[in-house]
Amino acid sequence: MSSSMIMFRACRPRRQHAQPIRKFATVTSIQSGRAPLSRFEPNDSVDYMAFAKYVPNLRKILGRPLTYAEKVLLTHLDGEHGEKITRGSTQLKLKPRRIACQDATAQMAIIQFMSAGLDKTAVPTTVHCDHLIVGRDGSENDLAGALTSHGEVYEFLSSACQRYNMGFWKPNAGIIHQIVLENYAYPGGMLIGTDSHTPNAGGMGMIAIGVGGADAVDVMSGLPLEITAPNVIGVKLTGQLSGWASPKDVINKVAGVLGVKGGTGSIIEYFGPGAASISATGMATITNMGAETGATTSIFPYSDRMASYLRATRRPELADALHVAKGELQADEGAEYDHVIEIDLSSLEPHINGPFTPDLSTPLSRFGDAVRENQWPEKLTAGLIGSCTNSSFEDLSRAASLARQALKAGLKPQMPLFLSPGSEQTAQTLKREGVVDVFDRLGSKVLSNACGPCCGAWDRTDMEKGTKNSILASYNRNFTGRLDGNPATHAFISSPEMVMAKVFSNDLAFNPTKDSIKLESGAEFLFQPPEGDSLPHGLYEETDHVYDASSTDAEVRQAVTVQISPESQRLQRLAPFAPWSGQDFLDCPILIKTVGKCTTDHITTAGPWMRFRGHLENISNNTLIGAINADNNEANKVVNQVTGELSGVPDAARDYQSRGLPWVVVADHNYGEGSSREHAALQPRYLGGVAIIARSFARIHEANLKKQGMLALTFAEPAAYDKIKPSDRVSIVGLNGLAPKQPIRLEITQKDGTRWAAEAKHTLTDEQVEFFKAGSALNLMASRIGVSSK
């Protein structure tokens, strides 16, 4: 096989039988507290003895009891930290143990890494092909379509993994977070991922942080991850889930309490006697969707449920080794939290969140009234089960138990039902246990082991755009138009069990815990609470055929040519951004003043645009086309301040750029919430933007902007947002004095010549000021290692 063309096979379903686990665990390994980092990286190890010895030193230095999150975070400091660590202010430099990238964000991350000129990644890194497979016709046809449509991208990713020593999880292998949970997550570890729901691994007691591609590139290159020491929000769990209540209901409730920005700058740490009663995959559901609160990450302390999951997924060495550190894999007695939320699991009822935002949380007992009061479309038109949040063995087993009840009664789903299995390993295990057969008997459409509709990769054919309708999904995010591209679709979020039960009645208000369904015989059918095991009988199926490792021979790797065609419309090598000119930005037109929610979905929409994630020039044509203009309450309609003409947002940006006019965006609260996609920062930078001035920012997006050399500024007085007009010009002055904690002066000139000034704040560190001056973090890194960006 030619080294210039790395071929791969997509992983198609293959029946496997459970194999006896390899016997690596020994008395010596248990006593030493060491175990392989993963089954695929036997030469890297986890050292629990070192962890157990280091934590008491941290406790002594800080002079107080530690939360579990602090223990894990601070044991991954890059060297000794000589200063006092204060939550919410101290800048930390951290060394994650691994990086996980999904295929949509990996393209740009790898292209940036290639620009650094390094031979291989400094830490174990994997790429997961899960976002590009569009759900429509079922797994086999959808996978074939993806291989045809995205073959060029898969070839690029595969060849780059072979060249730079990264693991490659093939199309249909599974969703990134499920793969990480099954193969790489372990208590006390730390990873970063180029996806906002990376905190899924917190269900295995891991600090797992979603980052932009530029942050990932830093860590790939051997540099530390820099973050502000987070606050720690405690969620005390008592009691035990029972009946219809599920782990999804825990996080649906927490999201309702905190809102979409209440977790910003914080880690959510679960504790209390109720925590140990939840399965490992259930805990992962909770930490996964914690991203919707804006939290840095979420985490559970160690419980024996984690060890059971490690053994079931063929990692007994880790389950044995961690015993030497069990006492430290939890919060210290007396540890203090910045805020505590208490939830009694025994009295928790199911919750349904939405529409249009994941934090509008309604208890099931009040949901029917909410449907009527808010005039939400009463007919339920689709049910969707799966996603990285809820596609575990336990989730689908419990959902199947309800389906069996309905089938036995002669009921059929009243709408399309879609299933997205989390991974090939889980899918084959569910098939072995008879669960997939239940979904087949329902006539449900089993999609690929991929994100599918959850990330917007759903080609929905049964609903015309603009038609108001309601859908129910076990997903984690439900922003306007996200799932099916229809802004009129009211998407609600609940547990897989609730989705399953409600698809047998097309009434959105149907409450399966108390409402009956009339059968053809005239009898009334009432669901009994769901049941299901948290783990399969025996081990999960072995499906290593879905994974490709790179060569351990450096010469073989270096002979590989990464596949990027100069004529490609999907992939494009990056040219470095220009460094700061040293001058203030004067009389900048406002490209758009956004109003209300402006998520990364609004800044750079997904759906068909996802195909251009590796081509910055092409994908920039969707920049801010979903944002709502405060001037006219419409999307993608702005007045060009030079020509006076009405145009699309990207068109106006390109016109300003062609005239040498730097421009700014004025934004509302929590600008950039949602996905970690760094294109939302790259695209405005590419089109000539110099600053986003907002009331507030979402954490990941603010970091992404700074990495790309853009100014992320917040109004010192939020009322200034109301005063500024889309037709104003903005000057950003005093940039020669740009420094941490020093405000920036904004001088605003109105159309009639009236002038006024406002103060803007920023969170730039000394290092991030250098990003700005160099033009980007990548430029700075390349200059430091003596390699010119290409």
BATIDO-193684 format. One line per field, with one value per residue (C-alpha): z, x, y; residue in three letters. Coordinates in steps of 0.1 Angstrom, whole numbers, plus 5000, padded with zeros to 4 digits. Example, Ala and Ser with C-alpha at 12.3 -4.5 7.8 and 13.67 -1.06 7.14 Angstrom:
// BATIDO-193684
c3: 5078;5071
c1: 5123;5137
c2: 4955;4989
type: Ala;Ser
// end
This chain:
// BATIDO-193684
c3: 5000;4991;5020;5003;5005;5039;5032;5059;5062;5079;5107;5096;5121;5129;5152;5179;5209;5242;5248;5282;5295;5293;5327;5332;5368;5392;5429;5420;5398;5425;5452;5429;5420;5383;5352;5315;5304;5280;5262;5232;5250;5271;5273;5290;5326;5353;5387;5415;5442;5430;5431;5467;5478;5461;5473;5510;5498;5480;5512;5532;5507;5504;5541;5539;5529;5492;5469;5447;5416;5431;5438;5402;5387;5408;5405;5368;5373;5350;5375;5409;5415;5437;5443;5465;5444;5446;5430;5403;5398;5398;5364;5362;5338;5334;5317;5305;5299;5266;5239;5220;5188;5168;5130;5125;5148;5143;5107;5117;5148;5128;5101;5128;5144;5110;5107;5139;5121;5149;5143;5165;5192;5227;5245;5234;5209;5192;5163;5162;5130;5145;5134;5096;5091;5082;5097;5072;5058;5085;5094;5063;5037;5058;5064;5026;5019;5044;5029;4995;5006;5031;5019;5012;5048;5063;5041;5054;5091;5087;5070;5095;5124;5108;5103;5137;5159;5167;5171;5145;5153;5120;5107;5126;5155;5178;5193;5207;5243;5244;5229;5255;5283;5272;5265;5280;5310;5345;5380;5388;5352;5330;5293;5270;5239;5210;5218;5244;5258;5267;5304;5298;5311;5345;5351;5355;5380;5355;5349;5312;5296;5263;5245;5211;5185;5193;5230;5218;5194;5223;5243;5213;5209;5245;5259;5290;5290;5307;5326;5355;5387;5386;5414;5426;5427;5449;5441;5471;5462;5488;5484;5454;5420;5415;5392;5363;5376;5358;5357;5329;5353;5377;5351;5337;5371;5377;5343;5354;5386;5372;5337;5307;5322;5360;5358;5340;5355;5378;5380;5392;5417;5428;5462;5490;5497;5466;5442;5447;5438;5402;5375;5358;5325;5345;5361;5326;5314;5342;5336;5299;5299;5326;5296;5291;5323;5310;5335;5329;5336;5359;5380;5403;5430;5428;5435;5431;5401;5382;5390;5378;5345;5341;5344;5321;5294;5297;5319;5351;5356;5363;5385;5406;5407;5419;5452;5466;5461;5469;5500;5480;5450;5468;5485;5519;5549;5554;5519;5510;5479;5465;5462;5471;5454;5472;5454;5470;5444;5461;5455;5421;5393;5356;5340;5304;5292;5264;5239;5223;5254;5275;5308;5306;5330;5337;5361;5343;5367;5354;5318;5304;5319;5305;5270;5271;5288;5263;5233;5223;5193;5210;5184;5190;5156;5163;5190;5191;5214;5218;5215;5236;5265;5266;5245;5271;5278;5307;5289;5260;5281;5302;5271;5256;5287;5281;5244;5253;5274;5246;5220;5242;5244;5207;5206;5178;5178;5165;5149;5135;5162;5157;5176;5176;5193;5212;5199;5180;5212;5229;5198;5194;5232;5230;5199;5219;5248;5225;5230;5193;5183;5203;5185;5152;5161;5168;5132;5145;5123;5137;5126;5125;5157;5154;5166;5138;5146;5179;5162;5133;5110;5103;5069;5080;5051;5068;5079;5057;5070;5088;5100;5138;5154;5186;5189;5219;5222;5248;5236;5255;5233;5216;5203;5176;5144;5157;5153;5120;5106;5111;5134;5140;5155;5193;5205;5240;5260;5284;5293;5268;5289;5286;5249;5244;5264;5248;5212;5217;5220;5197;5225;5237;5271;5276;5310;5309;5347;5351;5317;5300;5263;5249;5231;5201;5224;5244;5274;5290;5289;5316;5315;5344;5355;5333;5343;5331;5341;5343;5328;5304;5315;5310;5293;5266;5231;5217;5186;5182;5144;5145;5156;5137;5156;5140;5134;5163;5138;5133;5098;5087;5101;5085;5051;5052;5031;5047;5021;5012;4975;4964;4945;4975;4984;5017;5031;5030;5045;5068;5062;5094;5105;5103;5136;5153;5135;5168;5161;5178;5159;5147;5134;5131;5116;5137;5114;5135;5169;5179;5203;5225;5222;5199;5202;5181;5161;5152;5145;5123;5116;5112;5089;5053;5063;5083;5051;5050;5086;5071;5046;5063;5032;5023;5057;5064;5040;5069;5095;5118;5093;5121;5145;5150;5141;5169;5142;5124;5144;5113;5105;5079;5070;5079;5065;5050;5067;5037;5009;5028;5011;5028;5026;5042;5072;5055;5024;5045;5064;5031;5018;5049;5046;5010;5020;5048;5075;5107;5121;5154;5166;5195;5214;5242;5272;5270;5235;5220;5242;5230;5209;5212;5175;5171;5136;5154;5163;5133;5107;5121;5124;5088;5075;5092;5125;5154;5184;5199;5225;5245;5278;5286;5270;5272;5285;5256;5229;5248;5250;5213;5203;5223;5207;5173;5182;5185;5214;5236;5254;5278;5286;5321;5323;5307;5299;5273;5251;5250;5242;5213;5178;5149;5128;5152;5146;5174;5181;5205;5219;5242;5229;5234;5271;5268;5300;5323;5344;5327;5311;5274;5263;5236;5217;5199;5171;5162;5127;5135;5148;5185;5205;5237;5255;5274;5293;5283;5304;5293;5308;5289;5307;5299;5276;5258;5253;5234;5213;5203;5194;5174;5155;5171;5196;5168;5154;5188;5193;5158;5165;5198;5183;5154;5127;5103;5099;5064
c1: 5000;5014;5024;5008;4973;4962;4931;4906;4875;4844;4832;4801;4781;4797;4785;4810;4809;4821;4857;4873;4892;4929;4945;4968;4959;4985;4992;5022;5001;4975;5001;5019;4988;4999;4979;4980;4965;4943;4942;4956;4984;5001;5033;5016;5005;4982;5000;4975;5002;5017;4982;4976;5009;5005;4971;4982;5008;4981;4960;4989;4998;4962;4956;4921;4900;4898;4869;4873;4874;4903;4923;4920;4926;4956;4973;4976;4994;5023;5051;5050;5026;5043;5014;4983;4955;4923;4891;4879;4911;4943;4956;4964;4987;4976;4989;4959;4967;4950;4930;4899;4887;4855;4857;4840;4863;4894;4898;4908;4926;4948;4954;4965;4988;5004;5012;5033;5058;5060;5066;5039;5015;5030;5001;4979;4953;4924;4901;4865;4844;4809;4795;4795;4771;4737;4708;4679;4675;4690;4725;4736;4725;4735;4770;4774;4763;4788;4817;4808;4801;4829;4855;4880;4877;4880;4911;4926;4919;4931;4963;4970;4965;4989;5015;5012;5008;4971;4944;4917;4881;4864;4830;4803;4827;4805;4801;4833;4821;4808;4841;4860;4839;4843;4880;4898;4880;4892;4889;4914;4924;4922;4914;4904;4882;4872;4835;4815;4801;4835;4825;4807;4839;4832;4808;4840;4855;4876;4882;4871;4870;4856;4879;4884;4908;4935;4936;4938;4967;4986;4983;4991;5023;5034;5022;5000;4963;4956;4924;4913;4909;4872;4848;4831;4794;4783;4752;4744;4724;4705;4680;4679;4663;4632;4602;4603;4630;4663;4698;4685;4660;4688;4706;4673;4665;4700;4699;4666;4682;4714;4702;4725;4751;4748;4777;4801;4835;4827;4830;4799;4808;4782;4785;4764;4751;4729;4758;4770;4736;4738;4754;4786;4768;4741;4766;4780;4746;4745;4780;4775;4746;4762;4778;4744;4748;4781;4801;4838;4830;4811;4824;4814;4836;4847;4822;4823;4800;4830;4851;4823;4822;4859;4858;4828;4847;4878;4899;4904;4939;4926;4898;4925;4951;4928;4922;4955;4939;4902;4904;4915;4891;4864;4860;4876;4853;4846;4854;4836;4817;4809;4772;4753;4722;4704;4684;4665;4666;4638;4613;4626;4601;4607;4614;4610;4631;4625;4615;4644;4666;4679;4673;4635;4627;4592;4583;4562;4533;4530;4540;4505;4495;4526;4518;4484;4495;4523;4504;4531;4522;4502;4509;4541;4556;4589;4607;4645;4665;4702;4730;4762;4740;4716;4727;4741;4732;4711;4693;4683;4675;4650;4635;4631;4613;4585;4585;4579;4549;4534;4541;4524;4493;4493;4503;4524;4543;4522;4552;4587;4610;4648;4675;4712;4733;4763;4790;4795;4805;4773;4752;4766;4761;4725;4720;4734;4710;4679;4674;4679;4654;4627;4635;4633;4599;4587;4596;4620;4647;4681;4707;4744;4766;4770;4756;4731;4701;4716;4743;4720;4730;4694;4679;4643;4619;4585;4581;4582;4604;4584;4557;4552;4555;4568;4595;4609;4645;4668;4695;4713;4707;4676;4684;4662;4665;4694;4681;4662;4670;4634;4632;4595;4602;4597;4623;4619;4645;4638;4650;4650;4623;4600;4606;4597;4565;4553;4557;4527;4505;4509;4496;4526;4509;4505;4518;4527;4530;4492;4475;4462;4459;4427;4433;4413;4396;4383;4405;4427;4465;4487;4525;4543;4576;4607;4632;4667;4702;4730;4755;4752;4754;4791;4815;4807;4814;4849;4848;4884;4880;4866;4899;4932;4964;4993;5027;5051;5079;5088;5102;5070;5050;5072;5068;5030;5017;4987;4960;4949;4942;4951;4918;4897;4866;4865;4900;4924;4958;4959;4978;4987;4967;4984;4999;4985;4996;5004;4977;4943;4912;4895;4859;4851;4816;4794;4788;4758;4743;4728;4699;4689;4705;4735;4749;4777;4749;4738;4774;4783;4754;4758;4737;4749;4777;4794;4810;4832;4846;4881;4879;4879;4873;4842;4826;4831;4802;4778;4792;4765;4738;4716;4721;4692;4698;4687;4680;4652;4647;4657;4685;4712;4699;4722;4728;4763;4774;4795;4771;4738;4726;4709;4730;4738;4761;4791;4787;4790;4820;4838;4830;4844;4875;4880;4880;4905;4879;4882;4848;4832;4802;4780;4763;4739;4744;4763;4775;4788;4771;4767;4792;4829;4833;4862;4850;4827;4860;4880;4855;4850;4888;4892;4867;4885;4868;4888;4865;4833;4819;4792;4773;4789;4805;4803;4836;4848;4839;4857;4888;4885;4883;4914;4933;4926;4938;4904;4895;4867;4854;4825;4807;4817;4782;4758;4734;4759;4746;4712;4727;4748;4732;4739;4747;4774;4811;4834;4870;4890;4917;4947;4957;4994;4986;4967;4974;4956;4928;4932;4900;4898;4882;4855;4847;4814;4804;4768;4755;4746;4782;4773;4802;4802;4825;4822;4846;4851;4866;4885;4900;4933;4963;4999;5002;4969;4979;5008;4984;4967;5000;5012;4980;4970;4982;4994;5016;5031;5038;5053;5076;5087;5096;5114;5090;5072;5035;5028
c2: 5000;5034;5056;5085;5070;5056;5035;5026;5006;5021;5000;4982;4961;4928;4901;4894;4870;4881;4871;4863;4893;4892;4886;4916;4924;4909;4913;4935;4958;4961;4970;4994;5013;5014;5004;5010;5044;5024;4990;5008;5026;5000;5020;5049;5044;5057;5060;5060;5057;5090;5105;5093;5108;5141;5151;5155;5179;5199;5199;5212;5240;5252;5248;5235;5204;5199;5191;5161;5184;5203;5172;5160;5194;5203;5170;5178;5211;5218;5218;5234;5263;5289;5312;5308;5293;5312;5300;5323;5343;5322;5312;5275;5258;5222;5190;5168;5132;5129;5147;5136;5153;5147;5148;5181;5201;5178;5190;5226;5215;5191;5217;5241;5215;5207;5244;5241;5218;5191;5154;5140;5148;5153;5134;5105;5119;5103;5114;5101;5101;5108;5142;5139;5110;5124;5105;5098;5063;5041;5030;5011;5036;5066;5052;5045;5081;5095;5075;5089;5125;5128;5103;5131;5143;5108;5102;5134;5125;5089;5099;5127;5102;5078;5106;5123;5093;5096;5070;5069;5057;5050;5062;5042;5034;5055;5089;5104;5107;5071;5058;5078;5065;5029;5030;5060;5075;5066;5081;5108;5115;5146;5150;5177;5173;5195;5191;5209;5177;5163;5165;5132;5115;5132;5103;5082;5106;5125;5162;5164;5198;5209;5232;5249;5235;5260;5249;5213;5222;5237;5205;5184;5205;5199;5232;5235;5242;5275;5282;5303;5282;5274;5279;5247;5243;5213;5192;5171;5140;5120;5091;5068;5070;5048;5043;5067;5089;5087;5103;5126;5140;5150;5171;5185;5198;5211;5229;5245;5257;5271;5282;5283;5305;5298;5273;5296;5297;5267;5229;5212;5185;5159;5144;5128;5093;5094;5097;5062;5048;5060;5038;5050;5056;5074;5097;5103;5114;5140;5154;5154;5178;5199;5217;5233;5254;5269;5249;5243;5206;5183;5154;5126;5111;5075;5048;5010;5015;5029;4999;4976;4996;4994;4956;4953;4973;4951;4974;4953;4967;5002;4988;4971;4998;5026;5009;5024;5059;5052;5074;5104;5099;5119;5152;5157;5159;5196;5206;5239;5246;5281;5271;5240;5226;5197;5171;5142;5115;5095;5123;5135;5132;5132;5165;5177;5207;5231;5242;5262;5262;5233;5251;5256;5227;5215;5186;5160;5166;5202;5197;5192;5225;5242;5228;5245;5277;5283;5271;5247;5225;5197;5170;5152;5144;5125;5106;5104;5082;5081;5107;5110;5118;5088;5058;5035;4999;5010;5037;5016;4985;5006;5021;4986;4974;5000;4990;4954;4964;4984;4956;4931;4953;4956;4992;5008;5041;5070;5088;5081;5068;5071;5053;5065;5039;5053;5030;4998;4981;4991;4984;4948;4942;4954;4931;4902;4909;4912;4949;4959;4934;4952;4985;4966;4952;4987;4997;5023;5036;5026;5052;5049;5048;5086;5119;5122;5145;5156;5177;5188;5159;5150;5151;5153;5147;5145;5182;5212;5241;5267;5242;5244;5210;5193;5166;5148;5137;5122;5147;5175;5206;5220;5255;5269;5249;5228;5193;5195;5229;5240;5271;5263;5229;5229;5204;5190;5171;5142;5107;5078;5061;5092;5094;5058;5059;5091;5080;5057;5088;5118;5141;5161;5165;5127;5117;5080;5077;5082;5086;5055;5046;5031;4998;4986;4962;4991;4983;5009;5004;5020;5017;5002;5019;5010;4984;4975;4965;4991;4966;4937;4901;4894;4917;4942;4929;4932;4955;4967;4964;4999;5014;5021;5027;5046;5029;5028;5031;5068;5062;5046;5076;5102;5086;5092;5121;5138;5140;5176;5184;5219;5219;5207;5226;5208;5212;5241;5247;5278;5310;5328;5358;5391;5403;5434;5466;5484;5510;5515;5503;5535;5541;5504;5497;5475;5444;5434;5441;5408;5406;5376;5342;5341;5306;5291;5276;5312;5323;5293;5270;5233;5211;5213;5238;5211;5198;5229;5226;5220;5250;5283;5304;5285;5281;5318;5323;5313;5337;5350;5342;5328;5358;5381;5418;5441;5467;5447;5415;5395;5371;5377;5412;5441;5475;5480;5512;5522;5516;5519;5488;5458;5427;5394;5395;5377;5399;5431;5417;5409;5443;5460;5438;5447;5484;5478;5486;5465;5458;5447;5428;5440;5412;5404;5381;5347;5352;5320;5295;5259;5240;5243;5249;5273;5282;5307;5326;5317;5330;5365;5368;5356;5381;5411;5413;5427;5425;5411;5435;5417;5419;5385;5355;5317;5303;5282;5308;5336;5314;5306;5343;5351;5322;5337;5371;5388;5410;5396;5427;5431;5463;5476;5490;5465;5494;5505;5477;5493;5527;5517;5516;5493;5523;5536;5535;5522;5531;5509;5531;5527;5493;5500;5498;5465;5445;5421;5436;5470;5483;5494;5526;5526;5558;5557;5580;5581;5587;5623;5629;5627;5611;5592;5569;5536;5513;5477;5449;5418;5387;5386;5372;5383;5353;5361;5397;5382;5361;5394;5411;5381;5377;5344;5318;5297;5325;5329;5292;5289;5319;5304;5270;5287;5273;5296;5289;5276
type: Met;Ser;Ser;Ser;Met;Ile;Met;Phe;Arg;Ala;Cys;Arg;Pro;Arg;Arg;Gln;His;Ala;Gln;Pro;Ile;Arg;Lys;Phe;Ala;Thr;Val;Thr;Ser;Ile;Gln;Ser;Gly;Arg;Ala;Pro;Leu;Ser;Arg;Phe;Glu;Pro;Asn;Asp;Ser;Val;Asp;Tyr;Met;Ala;Phe;Ala;Lys;Tyr;Val;Pro;Asn;Leu;Arg;Lys;Ile;Leu;Gly;Arg;Pro;Leu;Thr;Tyr;Ala;Glu;Lys;Val;Leu;Leu;Thr;His;Leu;Asp;Gly;Glu;His;Gly;Glu;Lys;Ile;Thr;Arg;Gly;Ser;Thr;Gln;Leu;Lys;Leu;Lys;Pro;Arg;Arg;Ile;Ala;Cys;Gln;Asp;Ala;Thr;Ala;Gln;Met;Ala;Ile;Ile;Gln;Phe;Met;Ser;Ala;Gly;Leu;Asp;Lys;Thr;Ala;Val;Pro;Thr;Thr;Val;His;Cys;Asp;His;Leu;Ile;Val;Gly;Arg;Asp;Gly;Ser;Glu;Asn;Asp;Leu;Ala;Gly;Ala;Leu;Thr;Ser;His;Gly;Glu;Val;Tyr;Glu;Phe;Leu;Ser;Ser;Ala;Cys;Gln;Arg;Tyr;Asn;Met;Gly;Phe;Trp;Lys;Pro;Asn;Ala;Gly;Ile;Ile;His;Gln;Ile;Val;Leu;Glu;Asn;Tyr;Ala;Tyr;Pro;Gly;Gly;Met;Leu;Ile;Gly;Thr;Asp;Ser;His;Thr;Pro;Asn;Ala;Gly;Gly;Met;Gly;Met;Ile;Ala;Ile;Gly;Val;Gly;Gly;Ala;Asp;Ala;Val;Asp;Val;Met;Ser;Gly;Leu;Pro;Leu;Glu;Ile;Thr;Ala;Pro;Asn;Val;Ile;Gly;Val;Lys;Leu;Thr;Gly;Gln;Leu;Ser;Gly;Trp;Ala;Ser;Pro;Lys;Asp;Val;Ile;Asn;Lys;Val;Ala;Gly;Val;Leu;Gly;Val;Lys;Gly;Gly;Thr;Gly;Ser;Ile;Ile;Glu;Tyr;Phe;Gly;Pro;Gly;Ala;Ala;Ser;Ile;Ser;Ala;Thr;Gly;Met;Ala;Thr;Ile;Thr;Asn;Met;Gly;Ala;Glu;Thr;Gly;Ala;Thr;Thr;Ser;Ile;Phe;Pro;Tyr;Ser;Asp;Arg;Met;Ala;Ser;Tyr;Leu;Arg;Ala;Thr;Arg;Arg;Pro;Glu;Leu;Ala;Asp;Ala;Leu;His;Val;Ala;Lys;Gly;Glu;Leu;Gln;Ala;Asp;Glu;Gly;Ala;Glu;Tyr;Asp;His;Val;Ile;Glu;Ile;Asp;Leu;Ser;Ser;Leu;Glu;Pro;His;Ile;Asn;Gly;Pro;Phe;Thr;Pro;Asp;Leu;Ser;Thr;Pro;Leu;Ser;Arg;Phe;Gly;Asp;Ala;Val;Arg;Glu;Asn;Gln;Trp;Pro;Glu;Lys;Leu;Thr;Ala;Gly;Leu;Ile;Gly;Ser;Cys;Thr;Asn;Ser;Ser;Phe;Glu;Asp;Leu;Ser;Arg;Ala;Ala;Ser;Leu;Ala;Arg;Gln;Ala;Leu;Lys;Ala;Gly;Leu;Lys;Pro;Gln;Met;Pro;Leu;Phe;Leu;Ser;Pro;Gly;Ser;Glu;Gln;Thr;Ala;Gln;Thr;Leu;Lys;Arg;Glu;Gly;Val;Val;Asp;Val;Phe;Asp;Arg;Leu;Gly;Ser;Lys;Val;Leu;Ser;Asn;Ala;Cys;Gly;Pro;Cys;Cys;Gly;Ala;Trp;Asp;Arg;Thr;Asp;Met;Glu;Lys;Gly;Thr;Lys;Asn;Ser;Ile;Leu;Ala;Ser;Tyr;Asn;Arg;Asn;Phe;Thr;Gly;Arg;Leu;Asp;Gly;Asn;Pro;Ala;Thr;His;Ala;Phe;Ile;Ser;Ser;Pro;Glu;Met;Val;Met;Ala;Lys;Val;Phe;Ser;Asn;Asp;Leu;Ala;Phe;Asn;Pro;Thr;Lys;Asp;Ser;Ile;Lys;Leu;Glu;Ser;Gly;Ala;Glu;Phe;Leu;Phe;Gln;Pro;Pro;Glu;Gly;Asp;Ser;Leu;Pro;His;Gly;Leu;Tyr;Glu;Glu;Thr;Asp;His;Val;Tyr;Asp;Ala;Ser;Ser;Thr;Asp;Ala;Glu;Val;Arg;Gln;Ala;Val;Thr;Val;Gln;Ile;Ser;Pro;Glu;Ser;Gln;Arg;Leu;Gln;Arg;Leu;Ala;Pro;Phe;Ala;Pro;Trp;Ser;Gly;Gln;Asp;Phe;Leu;Asp;Cys;Pro;Ile;Leu;Ile;Lys;Thr;Val;Gly;Lys;Cys;Thr;Thr;Asp;His;Ile;Thr;Thr;Ala;Gly;Pro;Trp;Met;Arg;Phe;Arg;Gly;His;Leu;Glu;Asn;Ile;Ser;Asn;Asn;Thr;Leu;Ile;Gly;Ala;Ile;Asn;Ala;Asp;Asn;Asn;Glu;Ala;Asn;Lys;Val;Val;Asn;Gln;Val;Thr;Gly;Glu;Leu;Ser;Gly;Val;Pro;Asp;Ala;Ala;Arg;Asp;Tyr;Gln;Ser;Arg;Gly;Leu;Pro;Trp;Val;Val;Val;Ala;Asp;His;Asn;Tyr;Gly;Glu;Gly;Ser;Ser;Arg;Glu;His;Ala;Ala;Leu;Gln;Pro;Arg;Tyr;Leu;Gly;Gly;Val;Ala;Ile;Ile;Ala;Arg;Ser;Phe;Ala;Arg;Ile;His;Glu;Ala;Asn;Leu;Lys;Lys;Gln;Gly;Met;Leu;Ala;Leu;Thr;Phe;Ala;Glu;Pro;Ala;Ala;Tyr;Asp;Lys;Ile;Lys;Pro;Ser;Asp;Arg;Val;Ser;Ile;Val;Gly;Leu;Asn;Gly;Leu;Ala;Pro;Lys;Gln;Pro;Ile;Arg;Leu;Glu;Ile;Thr;Gln;Lys;Asp;Gly;Thr;Arg;Trp;Ala;Ala;Glu;Ala;Lys;His;Thr;Leu;Thr;Asp;Glu;Gln;Val;Glu;Phe;Phe;Lys;Ala;Gly;Ser;Ala;Leu;Asn;Leu;Met;Ala;Ser;Arg;Ile;Gly;Val;Ser;Ser;Lys
// end
